[in-house]
Amino acid sequence: MYFGTMLMAIGMTTVFTILALVVLGGKLMIIITNKFAPEAEVAVVRHVPGGGIEAAKIAAITAVVSTVTGGKGQVKEIKKV
C-alpha cells in the first residue's frame, strides 16, 4: 500500500510540474511575441461597395466588425445573398 501511494504521489507531482512548465512557457512566449512583434497596421475603409445595400446597414455592419475585432478587422466587400 505504501509503495502504491508513493508511486501515485511521484506521478502526480511530475505531471503537475510538467503542466506548470508548459503554462509558464506559453505565457513567456506570448509576452516575448507581444513585445518584439510589430503591430499590424489598421486600415480604415472609407467606401464599401454595397451592391444596393442601404448606407445605414453598411455602417452597422462596419461598426459590428470593428467592435468584434477590436478595430483590427476591415470590411472589404459586402454581397447581398
Summary of the structure (lengths in Angstrom):
residues: 81
radius of gyration: 25.1
end to end distance: 68.5
largest distance: 77.3
contacts: 142
relative contact order: 0.11
helix: 60%
strand: 0%
